[in-house]
Structures are given as structure tokens and as C-alpha cells.
Amino acid sequence: MMTLRNDELPALIVGGDSLVGGEIRRQLNEAKRPFAFTSRKGTDGAIPLDLAVPDMHALETVDTDTVFFCAAVTNMAACEADPAGTWRINVDHTLDLIRYWSERHAHVVFFSSSQVFDGDTPAPDETAEICPKNEYGRQKTAVENEIAEAGLPAAIVRPTKILADHPVGMFAQWWQLLNGNEKAYAASNLSFAPIPVRDVADLSIRLAARRRDGLWHIASRNSIAYDAAARLMARMAGLPVSLVESEVLTEEKVPAIFRHRFTDLATDKVVQELNFPIKSAEEILQSLFAHLRTSGRTAP
Ligand SMILES: NC(=O)c1ccc[n+]([C@@H]2O[C@H](COP(=O)([O-])OP(=O)(O)OC[C@H]3O[C@@H](n4cnc5c(N)ncnc54)[C@H](OP(=O)(O)O)[C@@H]3O)[C@@H](O)[C@H]2O)c1
């Protein structure tokens, strides 16, 4: 763990209750680094902040030189359903806050997404042209563009699919079905390039410590189809692989604007410039699914 720039000043995590923000808090805690964080939930010790109606006075209580900007409307369907309302949160007020800290000479790590691409090109690198095909991707693009055009002191991290440190959501559902001897359906025509939340937080803290600006991709070395991931889970948990059924996702299930043919990103920059280790999708999933072996037949 690296130290941040000024050991006396707390880092600020905007959206400390998010998946990524929670892991940054955990890693800073472990390194005994001071930090403050915002939340909408009334979490103990949190500074209340709603990006829909941000109260700048609350933020004036924190003197910081390092900001991790994790809060956003992250549900892509919600962005599509309310483009104006989510634009205010994900673009207008996000940029207001990034400018606010920039004027106070703080360095910001902003979380963008691989959704700034259309997914038609395999493994684009940080110099590739961006061309989002959904509202969430357009909102991330707008923030990225403004940071670049205004020369704001910020690192922009573009993660692919971030995984919690134990199987949740779809992974937990597959496990429950297979464990109950029922069929688990998983897409054969959609892939993902998973990245553990631990790695995303680690990279962000490294970027903050070194005051790095610019674009940074983080993803697994390759992508894997969802049905292949489900079979890997079944094998690792000692459950019947034959119960995993491949299905072809239809437009009704997942509209094409949310589907990328290629879900991987080129990650040479983090490897070469930060010596950051990049793992294969299979290695990452094996670590995730190892929880299932150790938890036996209880739900993950
Ligand atoms: N997870 C991924 O796979 C992934 C992939 C690529 C990029 N990213 C980006 O990485 C960042 C972190 O993602 P995550 O998955 O950790 O997020 P997350 O777990 O979905 O949490 C989103 C956070 O944003 C907060 N938020 C939403 N609306 C808000 C508002 N109006 N005012 C204040 N806070 C608000 C939520 O607060 P509440 O807790 O109060 O609801 C929550 O803490 C996001 O910018 C996301 O777009 C994520």
C-alpha cells in the first residue's frame, strides 16, 4: 500500500458506500490512512451528500488533497429511462464537484467505464476513439471530455465489470439453482472481462499517490462468455456442469445498446507504467468461486 501525498490530510471518498468506495475505505483503513467519505444513507461518520442537490457547505468541512469519485447512478437502464435527471447527477453536479476540488488543488480519481466504447472493436486502448451507444456511456464520455478539455487534475479509470470479493447477484443465483439441482441459464452470446474490486481500489490508490492524470484501463487479460463462467463455477463447486444451459440473449432480455460484442480492454498502460498485475478472466473467477468450495453447501 502506498501512502497518499500528504499524510496529514484525509482522502475523501465520494460515495463511500458504493462497491468501489467501500473497498477503498477498507484498504485505506488497513494502511492506517485517514479518510472521510460521503453517503446518502446516513452511515455512521459519513458526510451527507446527494448529488441530485449537492450541499457544498457540508464539503467545506473536509480539507483534502485526494478525492476518489465513486458516486454515480450506475444502473444503465435508469440512465436510459431518465436521461435528464441522471445527467444532472452523473455529469453536471459531478463536474461541479471535480472543478471545486480542482480549484482547491486536490487530485481526483474519477471512475468512468468501458461503456464509453461501442464494443465493436476488440481490446481498445486508452488512445482509441470513444463512441458510446447508451446514455450511461454518453454521460461518462461527457465527464471525460470536460476533464480533458479543462485540464482538470484527474485520473480517469475505465473499469470493465467489477466483481465483489464474494459471489453476489447473478453468481449467487447460479449457485443457488445448481445447488438445488435446478438448471441455471447463462448467455452464450455475451462475454465479460471481470476485474476484482480489490484491484480497482488498489489501482486508484496508486494513481492518487502518484498524482497521475489521464486515462487508465483496468480489465482482465481476456473476456469469457457467461455460460463458460457458469460451467467453471459448477466444476469448482462440485455441482453438475450438465445443469448449466447456454442461452442466446434476445433483444427483449438485454437490448443491443447494453450489449458489447467485445468486452475486453487493452491494459498495457497500467502494466508498463505502474507495474500493475493483470490476471486472466479464469484466474479471477477461480478466486471468486473458491468461496463456494469453502462455504460448502450453504448459500454464498
Ligand atoms: N460496478 C461496475 O461494474 C462498474 C464498472 C465500470 C465503472 N463503474 C463506475 O465505478 C464507480 C463506482 O461503481 P460501483 O459499482 O462501486 O457503484 P455502486 O456500488 O453501484 O454504488 C453507486 C454509489 O453511488 C451513489 N449514488 C447514486 N446516486 C447518488 C446521488 N444522487 N447522490 C449521491 N450518491 C449517489 C450510491 O449511493 P447510495 O448508496 O446512497 O445509493 C452508491 O453509493 C461508478 O462511477 C461506476 O459508474 C462501475
The ligand as an SDF file (V2000), in Angstrom:
LIG
                    3D

 48 52  0  0  0  0  0  0  0  0999 V2000
  -19.5590   -1.8420  -10.8100 N   0  0  0  0  0  0  0  0  0  0  0  0
  -19.0710   -1.9080  -12.0410 C   0  0  0  0  0  0  0  0  0  0  0  0
  -19.0300   -2.9940  -12.6620 O   0  0  0  0  0  0  0  0  0  0  0  0
  -18.5300   -0.6670  -12.7140 C   0  0  0  0  0  0  0  0  0  0  0  0
  -17.9460   -0.8040  -13.9750 C   0  0  0  0  0  0  0  0  0  0  0  0
  -17.4180    0.3330  -14.5890 C   0  0  0  0  0  0  0  0  0  0  0  0
  -17.4780    1.5520  -13.9660 C   0  0  0  0  0  0  0  0  0  0  0  0
  -18.0590    1.6760  -12.7530 N   0  0  0  0  0  0  0  0  0  0  0  0
  -18.0900    3.0110  -12.1210 C   0  0  0  0  0  0  0  0  0  0  0  0
  -17.3570    2.9540  -10.9120 O   0  0  0  0  0  0  0  0  0  0  0  0
  -17.9550    3.8300   -9.9420 C   0  0  0  0  0  0  0  0  0  0  0  0
  -18.2890    3.0270   -8.6940 C   0  0  0  0  0  0  0  0  0  0  0  0
  -19.1800    1.9870   -9.0820 O   0  0  0  0  0  0  0  0  0  0  0  0
  -19.7960    0.9920   -8.0040 P   0  0  0  0  0  0  0  0  0  0  0  0
  -20.2060   -0.2360   -8.7180 O   0  0  0  0  0  0  0  0  0  0  0  0
  -18.8810    0.9090   -6.8420 O   0  0  0  0  0  0  0  0  0  0  0  0
  -21.1190    1.7910   -7.6180 O   0  0  0  0  0  0  0  0  0  0  0  0
  -22.3920    1.2250   -6.8320 P   0  0  0  0  0  0  0  0  0  0  0  0
  -21.9880    0.1420   -5.8930 O   0  0  0  0  0  0  0  0  0  0  0  0
  -23.4590    0.9540   -7.8330 O   0  0  0  0  0  0  0  0  0  0  0  0
  -22.8070    2.4690   -5.9560 O   0  0  0  0  0  0  0  0  0  0  0  0
  -23.1580    3.6830   -6.5260 C   0  0  0  0  0  0  0  0  0  0  0  0
  -22.9960    4.7310   -5.4670 C   0  0  0  0  0  0  0  0  0  0  0  0
  -23.4060    5.9880   -5.9920 O   0  0  0  0  0  0  0  0  0  0  0  0
  -24.2140    6.5950   -5.0200 C   0  0  0  0  0  0  0  0  0  0  0  0
  -25.1930    7.4900   -5.6260 N   0  0  0  0  0  0  0  0  0  0  0  0
  -26.1310    7.2300   -6.5580 C   0  0  0  0  0  0  0  0  0  0  0  0
  -26.8620    8.3310   -6.7830 N   0  0  0  0  0  0  0  0  0  0  0  0
  -26.3810    9.2860   -5.9680 C   0  0  0  0  0  0  0  0  0  0  0  0
  -26.7460   10.6310   -5.7040 C   0  0  0  0  0  0  0  0  0  0  0  0
  -27.7670   11.2320   -6.3050 N   0  0  0  0  0  0  0  0  0  0  0  0
  -26.0310   11.3250   -4.7840 N   0  0  0  0  0  0  0  0  0  0  0  0
  -25.0050   10.7200   -4.1070 C   0  0  0  0  0  0  0  0  0  0  0  0
  -24.6360    9.4630   -4.3030 N   0  0  0  0  0  0  0  0  0  0  0  0
  -25.3250    8.7500   -5.2240 C   0  0  0  0  0  0  0  0  0  0  0  0
  -24.9340    5.4590   -4.3150 C   0  0  0  0  0  0  0  0  0  0  0  0
  -25.3760    5.9220   -3.0770 O   0  0  0  0  0  0  0  0  0  0  0  0
  -26.4000    5.0890   -2.1830 P   0  0  0  0  0  0  0  0  0  0  0  0
  -25.5370    4.0230   -1.5640 O   0  0  0  0  0  0  0  0  0  0  0  0
  -26.8930    6.0850   -1.2180 O   0  0  0  0  0  0  0  0  0  0  0  0
  -27.4490    4.5660   -3.1300 O   0  0  0  0  0  0  0  0  0  0  0  0
  -23.8240    4.4210   -4.2230 C   0  0  0  0  0  0  0  0  0  0  0  0
  -23.0080    4.6230   -3.0780 O   0  0  0  0  0  0  0  0  0  0  0  0
  -19.1760    4.4350  -10.6220 C   0  0  0  0  0  0  0  0  0  0  0  0
  -18.8340    5.6810  -11.1550 O   0  0  0  0  0  0  0  0  0  0  0  0
  -19.4760    3.4740  -11.7470 C   0  0  0  0  0  0  0  0  0  0  0  0
  -20.1330    4.1300  -12.8140 O   0  0  0  0  0  0  0  0  0  0  0  0
  -18.5890    0.5890  -12.0970 C   0  0  0  0  0  0  0  0  0  0  0  0
  1  2  1  0
  2  3  2  0
  2  4  1  0
  4  5  1  0
  4 48  2  0
  5  6  2  0
  6  7  1  0
  7  8  2  0
  8  9  1  0
  8 48  1  0
  9 10  1  0
  9 46  1  0
 10 11  1  0
 11 12  1  0
 11 44  1  0
 12 13  1  0
 13 14  1  0
 14 15  2  0
 14 16  1  0
 14 17  1  0
 17 18  1  0
 18 19  2  0
 18 20  1  0
 18 21  1  0
 21 22  1  0
 22 23  1  0
 23 24  1  0
 23 42  1  0
 24 25  1  0
 25 26  1  0
 25 36  1  0
 26 27  1  0
 26 35  1  0
 27 28  2  0
 28 29  1  0
 29 30  1  0
 29 35  2  0
 30 31  1  0
 30 32  2  0
 32 33  1  0
 33 34  2  0
 34 35  1  0
 36 37  1  0
 36 42  1  0
 37 38  1  0
 38 39  2  0
 38 40  1  0
 38 41  1  0
 42 43  1  0
 44 45  1  0
 44 46  1  0
 46 47  1  0
M  CHG  2   8   1  16  -1
M  END
$$$$
